[in-house]
């Protein structure tokens, strides 16, 4: 019964996938914002890749498992992200 409640339509509506993307396009998204987003993404990637590998090694698993976790978690957070003020990673 708990599993059925967890995956109900109400939970999906509360997550509001792509809400940050919709909000960005509504407010206007130009070339300058795209460049800033690319720089921010590269900066986060430079930090996240070695960090995820180090955490995997510290946990006693191969480093590639840390990379897989970082990639999957990044995709999930990007698709279900809340707002432009939300920092996840």
GIFENHU-V134879 format. One record per residue. N is the residue number from 1. RES is the residue in three letters. OMEGA is omega in radians with two decimals (999 if undefined). Layout:
# GIFENHU-V134879
n | res | omega
N | RES | OMEGA
N | RES | OMEGA
This chain:
# GIFENHU-V134879
n | res | omega
1 | UNK | 3.12
2 | UNK | -3.14
3 | UNK | 3.12
4 | UNK | 3.12
5 | UNK | -3.10
6 | UNK | -3.09
7 | UNK | 3.13
8 | UNK | -3.14
9 | UNK | -3.13
10 | UNK | 3.12
11 | UNK | 3.13
12 | UNK | 3.13
13 | UNK | 3.13
14 | UNK | -3.12
15 | UNK | 3.13
16 | UNK | -3.13
17 | UNK | 3.11
18 | UNK | -3.11
19 | UNK | 3.13
20 | UNK | 3.12
21 | UNK | 3.10
22 | UNK | -3.12
23 | UNK | 3.14
24 | UNK | -3.13
25 | UNK | 3.11
26 | UNK | -3.10
27 | UNK | -3.11
28 | UNK | -3.09
29 | UNK | -3.06
30 | UNK | -3.09
31 | UNK | -3.13
32 | UNK | 3.12
33 | UNK | 3.11
34 | UNK | 3.13
35 | UNK | 3.11
36 | UNK | 3.12
37 | UNK | 3.11
38 | UNK | 3.11
39 | UNK | 3.12
40 | UNK | 3.13
41 | UNK | 3.10
42 | UNK | 3.11
43 | UNK | 3.12
44 | UNK | 3.13
45 | UNK | 3.14
46 | UNK | 3.12
47 | UNK | -3.01
48 | UNK | -3.08
49 | UNK | 3.12
50 | UNK | 3.13
51 | UNK | 3.14
52 | UNK | 3.10
53 | UNK | 3.14
54 | UNK | 3.12
55 | UNK | 3.09
56 | UNK | 3.13
57 | UNK | 3.13
58 | UNK | 3.12
59 | UNK | 3.11
60 | UNK | 3.09
61 | UNK | 3.13
62 | UNK | -3.09
63 | UNK | -3.12
64 | UNK | 3.08
65 | UNK | 3.06
66 | UNK | 3.09
67 | UNK | 3.12
68 | UNK | -3.13
69 | UNK | -3.14
70 | UNK | -3.12
71 | UNK | -3.12
72 | UNK | 3.13
73 | UNK | 3.10
74 | UNK | 3.12
75 | UNK | -3.14
76 | UNK | 3.14
77 | UNK | 3.13
78 | UNK | -3.11
79 | UNK | -3.09
80 | UNK | -3.08
81 | UNK | -3.05
82 | UNK | -3.05
83 | UNK | -3.13
84 | UNK | 3.12
85 | UNK | -3.11
86 | UNK | 3.11
87 | UNK | -3.13
88 | UNK | 3.08
89 | UNK | 999
